[in-house]
Amino acid sequence: MKIILNNEPIDVVINYKNIKNIYFRIENNNLIISCSSYYKEKQLITLIESNRKSLEKMYNKYQKQMSNNLNFSFLGKKYTVIYDNSINEPIIEDEYIIFKDEKMKDKFINNQTINIFSKRLEEISKDFDYLPLYKLKIRKMKTRWGVCNRSNNTITLNSELLKKDITLLDYVIVHELCHFKEANHSVKFWLEVSKHYPNYKEARKRLRSE
């Protein structure tokens, strides 16, 4: 059967199981109902109507998630994601990026983040003559693009930088490496940053606005 959620028709798939409760979820643009065989179609329709508001919220959340999954930013360029179960490796073509599934997409993001961040950090570090033996950490951060921890000589980069142009990643790396010489954001610090990244003011504006 079909129902209308948010003015859109969607299929209802009923999975009869040996369970006491009834569960709703949205998957592959279908409403999936898991319940015991005790429930007949008319009863399920009544339950759907009595839970319509919560189901519409669930469907809204699903649609937003799917929209986010189909838009992919990589090194400053926006791609539309396509899923193709027949491929074994990610494919980038013009404005499209093709993955077999979400697992391949996550693996691609993880591998690219580690490889690109490590290589850029290694290359940029060659321009500095006062760096300690440091470690690189990568994690998603809400309020910072990077962190320099001088107590344990660790540079932490925000994994979200993979979405940005490579020049902005370079700026964040320079910024954090300069903190090994100047701990705060003093005039001396920005003078040091300008030696390694002359257009740092433009990069800062872009990171704030993009």
N, C-alpha and C positions, 0 to 999 in steps of 0.2 A: 504494500500500500504506500501511498504518498501523503505527506502533510505539507502545509504551508508554514514556513518560518521566515519572518522578516520579509514577507511578500515574495518568497522564493519557494518553489516546490522542491522537496527533497524526499528521497526514498527512505522508508523505514525498514530496517532489517531486524528480525526478531530471532534471538538466539535462546532457545529453550535449554535450561540447565537445571541441575538438581540443587537449587538454591532457594532460600526462603524470601529474600528481599528482591526488589526490582531495581535495576540500574540503567541509567541513560548515559550515552556518550555520543559525541560526534566524531565520525571517522570516515575519511574518503568521501566527504560531503554527504554522508548518510547519517541518519539517526539510528544508532544501534541500541536495541533494548535487550537486556539480559534478564530473564525471568524464568519462573517455573512454568511447566505446561498447564498449570492451573489457570493461568490468565488467558482469556479469549480475546479475539481482536477487538470486540466492542468495549471490553474492559480497558484494554490498552489505549484505545482512542479517548476514553473518558479520563484516564490518567494523564495522557498527553495534554488534554485541554486544561486540566486542573493545575498542571505544571508548566503552562505555556510561557509565562514570564521568565522563569528560570531557564527553560530550554532556549528561549530566544537570546538570553544573555550568553548562554553556553555557545550558541551558534555564532554570535557576534565575536566572541573571543576566538573561536576557531577560524573565522574568516580573517581576522586581523593577523593571527599567527601564520596562516597560509600566505597572506599578502607579504608579510615580512620574509618568509622563507623564499619567495620568488624574486625578491630584490636583494642583490648581492653586490656590495662595494668591495673592490679589491685594488689596493694601491692607487686610490684616487679615481678609479673608473667604476661606473655603475653597470652591472650586468643583470640580465634576466635569467633566472635559474630555470633550467629544463631538466626533468628527470627521465632517464632512458635506461631501462633495466638491462639492455643488451650490451652496454659498454663496460669495460674493465678499468679504464683510467679516465680521470676528468678531462674534458675537452673545452678549450676556450676558443670561441669563434665570434669575431666581431663583437656585438653587444650581448652575446649569449655565453653562458657557462653551463656545461652539461655534466651532471652527476648521475651515477646509477641510483643512489638513494641518499638519505640523510646521513647514514654512516660514512659514505664516501665523502660527502661534503664536510663533515666534521673532521675527518682524517686529513683532508686537503688543507683546511684552515689551520689545523694544529701543525702540520709539517711545514707549511709555508711560513707561518709565524716564527717558528724556531729557526728555520734556515735563513730567512731574510734578516731577521733581527740580529742573529749571531754574526752573519757576514758583514752587515753594515757596521755593527759595533766594532768588530775586529779591524775593519778598514779605517774607520774614523779614528780609532785609538792610536794608529800609527802617527798621527799628527800631534800627539801629546808626549811630553817627556817627563811628566811627574806622576804618572798613574801607578797606584799600587797593584798588586796581584788581586784582581777583582773577580766577582762571580756575576753571572747574568741570571735574573729571574724574570719570568713573564707571567702576568696575571691580569685579569680584568679589573679595572679600578673605575670608580664612579666620578671622582673629583680630581684626579691627577693623571697626567700623561706619563710621568716618570718619577722615580725616587732614587736618590743617592744616599745610601746608608754608609756613612764613613766608619761607623763602629765595627761593622763586619765586612766592609769593602764590597758591598753588593749594589749593583745597578738593577732596578726593577723597572720594566717597561710595560705600559698598558697594552694588552693584546688588541685593543680596539684600534691601535695605530696601523694595523694591517689594512684597514679601510682607507687610510689617508695616503696622499701622494708621498712617494719615497723621500722627497725633500723635507717633508714635515717630520718624518721618522728621524732623518738625519739631524734636524734641529734639536729634537728632544734628547737624542743621544749626546750631542755636543753639550747641551744644557746640563745634563746630569754629570757628565765627565768633568766639566768645569767646577762642579761642586767639590771635587777632590782637592782643589786648590783654594776655593773661596766657599765657605760653608753657607753664607747667607746671600741675599740678593742685593749686595752693595754695589756701588759704582764700580769697584774693582772687579766684581764678578761679571758685570755686563761688558766691561772692557775685555775681559778674558773670552767671553762668549763671542764677541765681535771679531776677535782674532781668527777664530775657527769657523764662524758662520756670520759673515758680514750683514746679511739680510735677515737677522734674527727678529727684528721688529715686525716685518711683513709676515714671517712664519707664525709669530705669536698671534697676530690678528686673524690669520687664516684658521688656526686651531680653535680660536674662540668663536668664529663665525660659521664655520662649516659644520 
